[in-house]
């Protein structure tokens, strides 16, 4: 097993960020995996120096389109990296579970609680 990153671009406030962290923790729980830490970036991405907004600005636009006339409050563009020690197979299962929980698939139009992008 080695440490692998789950990486998500989010347009979230503190409550939305906490919700995504809980989803990841729940997806890891009960599997042969362990969260070893996390990093989050709001200004520049740690490995490239690219501004966070440059990569994820479409998430703020998505939120504005899905919530017309509403104030975005304390939401900001964030890249969340959760470091998980696990096998590649487990990493894939955890990632799939988190993505499904963040925005369940369906045939009816809906707005995701936290606009996101998986990396």
N, CA, C and O atoms as a MOPAC input file, in Angstrom:
PM7 MOZYME 1SCF
protein

 N      0.85500 1    -1.18200 1     0.00000 1
 C      0.00000 1     0.00000 1     0.00000 1
 C      0.88900 1     1.23000 1     0.00000 1
 O      1.96800 1     1.24900 1     0.59300 1
 N      0.40500 1     2.24800 1    -0.67900 1
 C      1.12000 1     3.51200 1    -0.68400 1
 C      0.12800 1     4.65400 1    -0.51000 1
 O     -1.08500 1     4.46000 1    -0.58900 1
 N      0.65900 1     5.83500 1    -0.27300 1
 C     -0.21200 1     6.99000 1    -0.08300 1
 C     -0.60200 1     7.55500 1    -1.44100 1
 O      0.24400 1     7.81300 1    -2.29700 1
 N     -1.89500 1     7.73700 1    -1.61200 1
 C     -2.45400 1     8.26300 1    -2.86100 1
 C     -3.33500 1     9.45900 1    -2.51100 1
 O     -3.88500 1     9.53000 1    -1.41200 1
 N     -3.46400 1    10.38100 1    -3.43000 1
 C     -4.27100 1    11.57400 1    -3.19300 1
 C     -5.62800 1    11.48100 1    -3.86800 1
 O     -5.74500 1    11.07700 1    -5.02500 1
 N     -6.64500 1    11.86500 1    -3.11600 1
 C     -7.96100 1    12.15200 1    -3.68300 1
 C     -7.96400 1    13.66200 1    -3.84400 1
 O     -7.77600 1    14.38500 1    -2.86500 1
 N     -8.17200 1    14.14800 1    -5.05000 1
 C     -8.08700 1    15.59200 1    -5.30800 1
 C     -9.41000 1    16.09100 1    -5.86000 1
 O     -9.94600 1    15.55500 1    -6.83000 1
 N     -9.92700 1    17.14000 1    -5.21000 1
 C    -11.19600 1    17.72100 1    -5.63600 1
 C    -11.08000 1    19.23300 1    -5.69000 1
 O    -10.57400 1    19.85800 1    -4.75800 1
 N    -11.54800 1    19.81600 1    -6.77600 1
 C    -11.74900 1    21.25000 1    -6.84500 1
 C    -13.15900 1    21.50500 1    -6.35000 1
 O    -14.09700 1    20.82000 1    -6.75800 1
 N    -13.31600 1    22.49300 1    -5.46900 1
 C    -14.61400 1    22.76800 1    -4.85900 1
 C    -14.89700 1    24.26400 1    -4.88800 1
 O    -13.97900 1    25.08400 1    -4.87700 1
 N    -16.16800 1    24.60100 1    -4.92600 1
 C    -16.60400 1    25.97000 1    -4.66900 1
 C    -17.46100 1    25.85900 1    -3.42100 1
 O    -18.66100 1    25.59300 1    -3.48800 1
 N    -16.81300 1    26.07200 1    -2.27100 1
 C    -17.47100 1    25.74700 1    -1.01100 1
 C    -17.14100 1    26.75800 1     0.07400 1
 O    -16.12600 1    27.45300 1     0.01900 1
 N    -18.02700 1    26.81900 1     1.06200 1
 C    -17.75000 1    27.55800 1     2.29400 1
 C    -17.25000 1    26.53400 1     3.31400 1
 O    -17.05800 1    25.36800 1     2.97000 1
 N    -17.04000 1    26.94800 1     4.54600 1
 C    -16.54100 1    26.03900 1     5.57100 1
 C    -17.43200 1    24.83800 1     5.78700 1
 O    -16.94500 1    23.72500 1     5.98800 1
 N    -18.73200 1    25.05400 1     5.74800 1
 C    -19.68700 1    23.96100 1     5.93500 1
 C    -19.61400 1    22.96000 1     4.78000 1
 O    -19.65300 1    21.75000 1     5.00100 1
 N    -19.50900 1    23.46200 1     3.55800 1
 C    -19.40500 1    22.58400 1     2.38600 1
 C    -18.10500 1    21.80000 1     2.39200 1
 O    -18.09000 1    20.61900 1     2.04400 1
 N    -17.00800 1    22.44700 1     2.78500 1
 C    -15.72800 1    21.76200 1     2.87800 1
 C    -15.78900 1    20.65900 1     3.92600 1
 O    -15.28600 1    19.56000 1     3.69300 1
 N    -16.39100 1    20.93400 1     5.06600 1
 C    -16.53700 1    19.92600 1     6.12800 1
 C    -17.38400 1    18.75200 1     5.62600 1
 O    -17.08500 1    17.59800 1     5.93300 1
 N    -18.42500 1    19.03700 1     4.86700 1
 C    -19.28400 1    17.98800 1     4.32000 1
 C    -18.49500 1    17.05300 1     3.39600 1
 O    -18.64200 1    15.83400 1     3.47300 1
 N    -17.65900 1    17.62500 1     2.52300 1
 C    -16.86400 1    16.80100 1     1.61300 1
 C    -15.85400 1    15.96700 1     2.40700 1
 O    -15.64000 1    14.79400 1     2.10200 1
 N    -15.24000 1    16.57000 1     3.41600 1
 C    -14.31400 1    15.80700 1     4.26900 1
 C    -15.02700 1    14.61900 1     4.91500 1
 O    -14.46700 1    13.52500 1     4.99000 1
 N    -16.26200 1    14.83100 1     5.38100 1
 C    -17.04100 1    13.74900 1     5.99000 1
 C    -17.35100 1    12.64700 1     4.98000 1
 O    -17.31800 1    11.46400 1     5.31900 1
 N    -17.65000 1    13.03000 1     3.74700 1
 C    -17.91100 1    12.03600 1     2.70400 1
 C    -16.68400 1    11.17100 1     2.46400 1
 O    -16.78700 1     9.95300 1     2.32200 1
 N    -15.51900 1    11.81400 1     2.41900 1
 C    -14.27800 1    11.06100 1     2.20600 1
 C    -14.03400 1    10.11900 1     3.38800 1
 O    -13.72000 1     8.94500 1     3.19300 1
 N    -14.17700 1    10.62800 1     4.60200 1
 C    -13.95900 1     9.79500 1     5.79300 1
 C    -14.90400 1     8.59700 1     5.80400 1
 O    -14.49100 1     7.48600 1     6.13500 1
 N    -16.15500 1     8.80900 1     5.44800 1
 C    -17.12800 1     7.71900 1     5.42000 1
 C    -16.77400 1     6.69700 1     4.33900 1
 O    -16.95200 1     5.49600 1     4.53900 1
 N    -16.27600 1     7.16900 1     3.20300 1
 C    -15.91400 1     6.26400 1     2.11200 1
 C    -14.67700 1     5.43500 1     2.46800 1
 O    -14.55500 1     4.28800 1     2.03800 1
 N    -13.77200 1     6.00400 1     3.24300 1
 C    -12.55600 1     5.29100 1     3.65600 1
 C    -12.86800 1     4.29200 1     4.76400 1
 O    -12.28200 1     3.21100 1     4.82000 1
 N    -13.79800 1     4.66300 1     5.64800 1
 C    -14.14000 1     3.82800 1     6.79300 1
 C    -14.60400 1     2.44400 1     6.33900 1
 O    -15.42800 1     2.31600 1     5.43300 1
 N    -14.06700 1     1.42900 1     6.97600 1
 C    -14.48300 1     0.07400 1     6.66300 1
 C    -13.71700 1    -0.55800 1     5.51500 1
 O    -13.93200 1    -1.72300 1     5.18300 1
 N    -12.83200 1     0.20300 1     4.91500 1
 C    -11.99800 1    -0.34400 1     3.84400 1
 C    -10.57300 1    -0.47100 1     4.37400 1
 O    -10.24100 1     0.06800 1     5.42900 1
 N     -9.77000 1    -1.16300 1     3.65700 1
 C     -8.35900 1    -1.27400 1     4.03200 1
 C     -7.64400 1    -0.01200 1     3.56400 1
 O     -6.86400 1    -0.03200 1     2.61200 1
 N     -7.93200 1     1.08000 1     4.25500 1
 C     -7.38000 1     2.37700 1     3.88500 1
 C     -7.31200 1     3.24800 1     5.13500 1
 O     -8.01000 1     3.01000 1     6.12000 1
 N     -6.45600 1     4.25800 1     5.06600 1
 C     -6.30900 1     5.16900 1     6.20100 1
 C     -5.98400 1     6.55600 1     5.67200 1
 O     -5.10500 1     6.71400 1     4.82400 1
 N     -6.69300 1     7.56000 1     6.17300 1
 C     -6.39500 1     8.94600 1     5.81800 1
 C     -5.15300 1     9.35200 1     6.60600 1
 O     -5.12100 1     9.23500 1     7.83100 1
 N     -4.13100 1     9.83000 1     5.89600 1
 C     -2.87900 1    10.21100 1     6.55300 1
 C     -2.70200 1    11.72400 1     6.64500 1
 O     -1.74900 1    12.19900 1     7.26200 1
 N     -3.60000 1    12.47300 1     6.04400 1
 C     -3.52900 1    13.93100 1     6.10600 1
 C     -4.30200 1    14.55400 1     4.97000 1
 O     -4.94000 1    13.86900 1     4.17200 1
 N     -4.22900 1    15.86900 1     4.91600 1
 C     -4.88600 1    16.59200 1     3.82300 1
 C     -4.21300 1    17.94000 1     3.63900 1
 O     -3.56300 1    18.46400 1     4.54400 1
 N     -4.38300 1    18.47600 1     2.46700 1
 C     -3.95700 1    19.84500 1     2.18000 1
 C     -5.09500 1    20.50000 1     1.41300 1
 O     -5.82700 1    19.83400 1     0.68100 1
 N     -5.23400 1    21.77800 1     1.58300 1
 C     -6.17900 1    22.50500 1     0.75000 1
 C     -5.54900 1    23.83200 1     0.36200 1
 O     -4.82200 1    24.45600 1     1.13600 1
 N     -5.85100 1    24.23600 1    -0.85500 1
 C     -5.26500 1    25.44100 1    -1.42000 1
 C     -6.36800 1    26.36100 1    -1.91300 1
 O     -7.29900 1    25.92500 1    -2.59000 1
 N     -6.25600 1    27.62400 1    -1.57200 1
 C     -7.21600 1    28.60800 1    -2.06500 1
 C     -6.55400 1    29.64200 1    -2.96600 1
 O     -7.23900 1    30.32300 1    -3.72800 1
 N     -5.24400 1    29.76900 1    -2.89100 1
 C     -4.53900 1    30.77600 1    -3.69700 1
 C     -3.83800 1    30.16200 1    -4.90400 1
 O     -4.17600 1    30.46200 1    -6.04900 1
 N     -2.86200 1    29.30300 1    -4.63500 1
 C     -2.12700 1    28.65000 1    -5.71600 1
 C     -2.02400 1    27.16300 1    -5.42600 1
 O     -1.99400 1    26.73700 1    -4.27100 1
 N     -1.97200 1    26.39100 1    -6.48800 1
 C     -1.87000 1    24.94100 1    -6.34900 1
 C     -0.43300 1    24.58000 1    -5.98200 1
 O      0.50500 1    25.08200 1    -6.60200 1
 N     -0.24900 1    23.72200 1    -4.98600 1
 C      1.08000 1    23.48200 1    -4.43800 1
 C      2.10200 1    22.89400 1    -5.40900 1
 O      3.28600 1    23.21300 1    -5.30500 1
 N      1.69000 1    22.06100 1    -6.33100 1
 C      2.65700 1    21.38000 1    -7.18800 1
 C      2.93600 1    22.10100 1    -8.49800 1
 O      3.89900 1    21.78200 1    -9.19600 1
 N      2.09600 1    23.07100 1    -8.83000 1
 C      2.28400 1    23.75000 1   -10.11200 1
 C      2.45100 1    25.25600 1    -9.98200 1
 O      2.98200 1    25.90100 1   -10.88700 1
 N      2.00700 1    25.81800 1    -8.87300 1
 C      2.04300 1    27.27200 1    -8.72800 1
 C      0.92600 1    27.97000 1    -9.49500 1
 O      0.84600 1    29.19800 1    -9.49600 1
 N      0.06500 1    27.19300 1   -10.14400 1
 C     -1.06100 1    27.76000 1   -10.90100 1
 C     -2.08500 1    28.31900 1    -9.91600 1
 O     -2.35600 1    27.70100 1    -8.88700 1
 N     -2.64800 1    29.47200 1   -10.22300 1
 C     -3.70000 1    30.00100 1    -9.33900 1
 C     -4.90100 1    29.04400 1    -9.29100 1
 O     -5.34800 1    28.54100 1   -10.32100 1
 N     -5.40500 1    28.80900 1    -8.09600 1
 C     -6.54600 1    27.91200 1    -7.90700 1
 C     -7.71900 1    28.36600 1    -8.77600 1
 O     -8.40400 1    27.54700 1    -9.38900 1
 N     -7.94200 1    29.68200 1    -8.82000 1
 C     -9.06400 1    30.22200 1    -9.58600 1
 C     -8.93200 1    29.93200 1   -11.07900 1
 O     -9.94100 1    29.79400 1   -11.77100 1
 N     -7.71700 1    29.83900 1   -11.57800 1
 C     -7.51700 1    29.59300 1   -13.00500 1
 C     -8.00800 1    28.19700 1   -13.41100 1
 O     -8.53500 1    28.00700 1   -14.50700 1
 N     -7.83000 1    27.24200 1   -12.52200 1
 C     -8.23700 1    25.87500 1   -12.82900 1
 C     -9.71000 1    25.61000 1   -12.51700 1
 O    -10.35900 1    24.82300 1   -13.20600 1
 N    -10.23800 1    26.26700 1   -11.47800 1
 C    -11.57900 1    25.92300 1   -10.98900 1
 C    -12.60900 1    27.05000 1   -11.10100 1
 O    -13.68300 1    26.94500 1   -10.50800 1
 N    -12.31900 1    28.11500 1   -11.83800 1
 C    -13.24600 1    29.25100 1   -11.89000 1
 C    -14.61700 1    28.88000 1   -12.43800 1
 O    -15.60600 1    29.53400 1   -12.10600 1
 N    -14.69800 1    27.85300 1   -13.26200 1
 C    -15.99500 1    27.43100 1   -13.81000 1
 C    -16.94100 1    26.91500 1   -12.71900 1
 O    -18.15500 1    26.88900 1   -12.91900 1
 N    -16.39600 1    26.50500 1   -11.56600 1
 C    -17.25000 1    26.02600 1   -10.47600 1
 C    -18.05600 1    27.16900 1    -9.86500 1
 O    -19.21700 1    26.99200 1    -9.49800 1
 N    -17.42900 1    28.34800 1    -9.75900 1
 C    -18.15700 1    29.52100 1    -9.25900 1
 C    -19.25000 1    29.91800 1   -10.26000 1
 O    -20.34800 1    30.31100 1    -9.86800 1
 N    -18.94200 1    29.81200 1   -11.52900 1
 C    -19.92900 1    30.11800 1   -12.56700 1
 C    -21.07700 1    29.11700 1   -12.52000 1
 O    -22.23700 1    29.49500 1   -12.68600 1
 N    -20.76100 1    27.84600 1   -12.29500 1
 C    -21.79700 1    26.81700 1   -12.18100 1
 C    -22.73500 1    27.14300 1   -11.02600 1
 O    -23.95500 1    27.06400 1   -11.16800 1
 N    -22.16300 1    27.50800 1    -9.88100 1
 C    -22.98500 1    27.81400 1    -8.71500 1
 C    -23.90000 1    29.00400 1    -9.01800 1
 O    -25.08200 1    28.97900 1    -8.67400 1
 N    -23.36500 1    30.03300 1    -9.65400 1
 C    -24.16700 1    31.21700 1    -9.98300 1
 C    -25.31800 1    30.86000 1   -10.92600 1
 O    -26.42300 1    31.38100 1   -10.77500 1
 N    -25.07200 1    29.98800 1   -11.88300 1
 C    -26.13100 1    29.57300 1   -12.81000 1
 C    -27.20000 1    28.73200 1   -12.11200 1
 O    -28.38600 1    28.84300 1   -12.42400 1
 N    -26.77600 1    27.89500 1   -11.17100 1
 C    -27.71500 1    27.00800 1   -10.48300 1
 C    -28.45900 1    27.70300 1    -9.33800 1
 O    -29.47100 1    27.19600 1    -8.85500 1
 N    -27.95600 1    28.86600 1    -8.90600 1
 C    -28.55900 1    29.59900 1    -7.79000 1
 C    -28.71900 1    31.07900 1    -8.16200 1
 O    -28.14600 1    31.94700 1    -7.50500 1
 N    -29.48900 1    31.36500 1    -9.20700 1
 C    -29.59200 1    32.74000 1    -9.69200 1
 C    -30.10200 1    33.70100 1    -8.61500 1
 O    -31.07300 1    33.41600 1    -7.91500 1
 N    -29.43300 1    34.82800 1    -8.50500 1
 C    -29.84900 1    35.86000 1    -7.56100 1
 C    -29.45100 1    35.61200 1    -6.12400 1
 O    -29.67700 1    36.47600 1    -5.27600 1
 N    -28.86700 1    34.46400 1    -5.81400 1
 C    -28.46100 1    34.16900 1    -4.44100 1
 C    -27.03200 1    34.63300 1    -4.19300 1
 O    -26.18000 1    34.56900 1    -5.07900 1
 N    -26.79200 1    35.09200 1    -2.99700 1
 C    -25.45800 1    35.50800 1    -2.58900 1
 C    -24.60900 1    34.25600 1    -2.37000 1
 O    -25.06900 1    33.29400 1    -1.75500 1
 N    -23.38600 1    34.26500 1    -2.86400 1
 C    -22.50800 1    33.10300 1    -2.70700 1
 C    -21.92800 1    33.00200 1    -1.30400 1
 O    -21.30400 1    31.99800 1    -0.96100 1
 N    -22.12800 1    34.02400 1    -0.49800 1
 C    -21.67300 1    33.98100 1     0.89600 1
 C    -20.17300 1    33.84300 1     1.00400 1
 O    -19.42400 1    34.55700 1     0.33700 1
 N    -19.73600 1    32.93000 1     1.84100 1
 C    -18.30900 1    32.74500 1     2.11000 1
 C    -17.67900 1    31.68400 1     1.20600 1
 O    -16.55800 1    31.24500 1     1.46300 1
 N    -18.37500 1    31.27200 1     0.16500 1
 C    -17.82200 1    30.25700 1    -0.72500 1
 C    -16.56200 1    30.77700 1    -1.40700 1
 O    -16.44100 1    31.95900 1    -1.73200 1
 N    -15.63600 1    29.85600 1    -1.60800 1
 C    -14.42500 1    30.19400 1    -2.34100 1
 C    -13.95200 1    28.96400 1    -3.10400 1
 O    -14.36500 1    27.84000 1    -2.81800 1
 N    -13.09000 1    29.19400 1    -4.06900 1
 C    -12.52800 1    28.09700 1    -4.84100 1
 C    -11.42000 1    27.44800 1    -4.01700 1
 O    -10.51700 1    28.12400 1    -3.52600 1
 N    -11.50400 1    26.13800 1    -3.87700 1
 C    -10.57800 1    25.39000 1    -3.04100 1
 C    -10.17200 1    24.11400 1    -3.77000 1
 O    -11.00100 1    23.46500 1    -4.40800 1
 N     -8.90000 1    23.76100 1    -3.67300 1
 C     -8.50200 1    22.41900 1    -4.07000 1
 C     -8.21900 1    21.64900 1    -2.79300 1
 O     -7.35200 1    22.02800 1    -2.00500 1
 N     -8.95400 1    20.56900 1    -2.59700 1
 C     -8.79400 1    19.70600 1    -1.42700 1
 C     -8.08600 1    18.43400 1    -1.87500 1
 O     -8.52600 1    17.75300 1    -2.80200 1
 N     -6.98200 1    18.12700 1    -1.20100 1
 C     -6.27100 1    16.86500 1    -1.43600 1
 C     -6.28300 1    16.08600 1    -0.13400 1
 O     -5.76500 1    16.54300 1     0.88500 1
 N     -6.87500 1    14.91400 1    -0.18200 1
 C     -6.89300 1    14.03900 1     0.98200 1
 C     -5.91800 1    12.90000 1     0.68200 1
 O     -6.04600 1    12.21000 1    -0.32900 1
 N     -4.94800 1    12.71500 1     1.57000 1
 C     -3.91900 1    11.70100 1     1.39800 1
 C     -4.39200 1    10.41200 1     2.06500 1
 O     -4.65200 1    10.37800 1     3.26800 1
 N     -4.49500 1     9.36700 1     1.27400 1
 C     -5.03700 1     8.09300 1     1.75000 1
 C     -4.02100 1     6.98600 1     1.47800 1
 O     -3.55000 1     6.82900 1     0.35100 1
 N     -3.69000 1     6.23000 1     2.50900 1
 C     -2.80300 1     5.07900 1     2.35300 1
 C     -3.67400 1     3.87400 1     2.02500 1
 O     -4.46800 1     3.42000 1     2.84900 1
 N     -3.51000 1     3.36400 1     0.80100 1
 C     -4.36100 1     2.26500 1     0.34500 1
 C     -3.81800 1     1.69900 1    -0.96000 1
 O     -2.86600 1     2.23000 1    -1.53200 1
 N     -4.42300 1     0.63500 1    -1.41300 1
 C     -4.09200 1     0.06700 1    -2.72300 1
 C     -4.76600 1     0.90700 1    -3.80800 1
 O     -5.66200 1     1.70300 1    -3.52900 1
 N     -4.32400 1     0.71500 1    -5.03500 1
 C     -4.93600 1     1.42200 1    -6.15800 1
 C     -6.40500 1     1.02700 1    -6.30000 1
 O     -7.25500 1     1.87400 1    -6.57600 1
 N     -6.69400 1    -0.22200 1    -6.11600 1
 C     -8.08600 1    -0.69400 1    -6.22100 1
 C     -8.97700 1    -0.01600 1    -5.17500 1
 O    -10.08800 1     0.41300 1    -5.48700 1
 N     -8.48900 1     0.07700 1    -3.94200 1
 C     -9.25700 1     0.73500 1    -2.88200 1
 C     -9.38800 1     2.21900 1    -3.16900 1
 O    -10.45700 1     2.79100 1    -2.95700 1
 N     -8.32500 1     2.85800 1    -3.64800 1
 C     -8.37700 1     4.28000 1    -4.00000 1
 C     -9.48200 1     4.52900 1    -5.02300 1
 O    -10.25500 1     5.48000 1    -4.89700 1
 N     -9.54800 1     3.68200 1    -6.02000 1
 C    -10.58600 1     3.82900 1    -7.06100 1
 C    -11.98900 1     3.67300 1    -6.46700 1
 O    -12.89900 1     4.42200 1    -6.82200 1
 N    -12.16100 1     2.71600 1    -5.57900 1
 C    -13.47000 1     2.49200 1    -4.95300 1
 C    -13.86000 1     3.67200 1    -4.06600 1
 O    -15.01200 1     4.10500 1    -4.08000 1
 N    -12.91400 1     4.18800 1    -3.30200 1
 C    -13.18800 1     5.34400 1    -2.43400 1
 C    -13.55000 1     6.54800 1    -3.29200 1
 O    -14.53400 1     7.23400 1    -3.01200 1
 N    -12.77200 1     6.80900 1    -4.32400 1
 C    -13.02900 1     7.95600 1    -5.21600 1
 C    -14.42000 1     7.86100 1    -5.83400 1
 O    -15.16200 1     8.84300 1    -5.85700 1
 N    -14.76800 1     6.69300 1    -6.32800 1
 C    -16.08400 1     6.48100 1    -6.94900 1
 C    -17.20600 1     6.71800 1    -5.94700 1
 O    -18.22400 1     7.31900 1    -6.29000 1
 N    -17.03300 1     6.25400 1    -4.72000 1
 C    -18.03800 1     6.43000 1    -3.67000 1
 C    -18.21700 1     7.90300 1    -3.32400 1
 O    -19.34400 1     8.37400 1    -3.17600 1
 N    -17.11800 1     8.62800 1    -3.19500 1
 C    -17.19600 1    10.05500 1    -2.85200 1
 C    -17.87900 1    10.83500 1    -3.96600 1
 O    -18.74700 1    11.66500 1    -3.70100 1
 N    -17.49700 1    10.57600 1    -5.19400 1
 C    -18.10300 1    11.28500 1    -6.33000 1
 C    -19.60700 1    11.01500 1    -6.39000 1
 O    -20.39200 1    11.93800 1    -6.61200 1
 N    -20.00600 1     9.78600 1    -6.19700 1
 C    -21.44200 1     9.45300 1    -6.22400 1
 C    -22.19300 1    10.14400 1    -5.09900 1
 O    -23.34800 1    10.53100 1    -5.27200 1
 N    -21.54900 1    10.30400 1    -3.94400 1
 C    -22.21000 1    10.95800 1    -2.81100 1
 C    -22.27800 1    12.47800 1    -2.98400 1
 O    -23.22400 1    13.11100 1    -2.51600 1
 N    -21.29000 1    13.06300 1    -3.64900 1
 C    -21.28800 1    14.52000 1    -3.81900 1
 C    -22.38800 1    14.99300 1    -4.75100 1
 O    -22.96300 1    16.06300 1    -4.54900 1
 N    -22.67800 1    14.21100 1    -5.75300 1
 C    -23.71100 1    14.62400 1    -6.69800 1
 C    -24.31400 1    13.37200 1    -7.31300 1
 O    -23.88100 1    12.93500 1    -8.37900 1
 N    -25.30500 1    12.79400 1    -6.65500 1
 C    -25.89300 1    11.55000 1    -7.15000 1
 C    -26.41100 1    11.68900 1    -8.57600 1
 O    -27.04900 1    12.68100 1    -8.92900 1
 N    -26.13000 1    10.69600 1    -9.37100 1
 C    -26.59000 1    10.68800 1   -10.76400 1
 C    -28.09000 1    10.47800 1   -10.79500 1
 O    -28.66500 1     9.82100 1    -9.92700 1
 N    -28.68400 1    11.02900 1   -11.77200 1
 C    -30.12000 1    10.85600 1   -11.94700 1
 C    -30.54100 1    11.47200 1   -13.25600 1
 O    -29.75800 1    12.15800 1   -13.91300 1
 N    -31.76200 1    11.22800 1   -13.62900 1
 C    -32.23700 1    11.74100 1   -14.90900 1
 C    -32.88500 1    13.11800 1   -14.76800 1
 O    -33.09100 1    13.80800 1   -15.76600 1
 N    -33.20400 1    13.52000 1   -13.54900 1
 C    -33.83700 1    14.81600 1   -13.36400 1
 C    -32.77600 1    15.89000 1   -13.13500 1
 O    -31.74900 1    15.62500 1   -12.51000 1
 N    -33.01900 1    17.08800 1   -13.63500 1
 C    -32.06500 1    18.17800 1   -13.41000 1
 C    -31.94800 1    18.48000 1   -11.91300 1
 O    -32.94000 1    18.44500 1   -11.18500 1
 N    -30.75100 1    18.76900 1   -11.47500 1
 C    -30.52700 1    19.06900 1   -10.07000 1
 C    -29.28000 1    19.94500 1    -9.92800 1
 O    -28.49700 1    20.08200 1   -10.86800 1
 N    -29.11200 1    20.51600 1    -8.78300 1
 C    -27.93600 1    21.31600 1    -8.47200 1
 C    -27.16000 1    20.59400 1    -7.38100 1
 O    -27.73000 1    20.18200 1    -6.37100 1
 N    -25.86500 1    20.44600 1    -7.58900 1
 C    -25.02600 1    19.81400 1    -6.58000 1
 C    -24.90100 1    20.74900 1    -5.37500 1
 O    -24.84000 1    21.96900 1    -5.52600 1
 N    -24.86600 1    20.17000 1    -4.20200 1
 C    -24.73400 1    20.95200 1    -2.96300 1
 C    -23.46000 1    21.79300 1    -2.99200 1
 O    -23.47400 1    22.96400 1    -2.61200 1
 N    -22.36900 1    21.19800 1    -3.44000 1
 C    -21.09600 1    21.88800 1    -3.57800 1
 C    -20.59700 1    21.61500 1    -5.01600 1
 O    -20.29300 1    20.47000 1    -5.35100 1
 N    -20.51400 1    22.64000 1    -5.85000 1
 C    -19.94100 1    22.39400 1    -7.18700 1
 C    -18.53000 1    21.83100 1    -7.02900 1
 O    -17.76000 1    22.30000 1    -6.19200 1
 N    -18.19600 1    20.82700 1    -7.83400 1
 C    -16.93300 1    20.13900 1    -7.65600 1
 C    -16.37600 1    19.64600 1    -8.98600 1
 O    -17.07000 1    19.58300 1   -10.00100 1
 N    -15.12000 1    19.30900 1    -8.93500 1
 C    -14.42100 1    18.68100 1   -10.06900 1
 C    -13.41200 1    17.71600 1    -9.46700 1
 O    -12.65200 1    18.09500 1    -8.57600 1
 N    -13.39200 1    16.49600 1    -9.93300 1
 C    -12.43800 1    15.51000 1    -9.42800 1
 C    -11.19000 1    15.53100 1   -10.28900 1
 O    -11.25900 1    15.59700 1   -11.51600 1
 N    -10.04900 1    15.47500 1    -9.62000 1
 C     -8.76600 1    15.47100 1   -10.33600 1
 C     -8.14600 1    14.11700 1   -10.32400 1
 O     -7.06300 1    13.92900 1   -10.87900 1

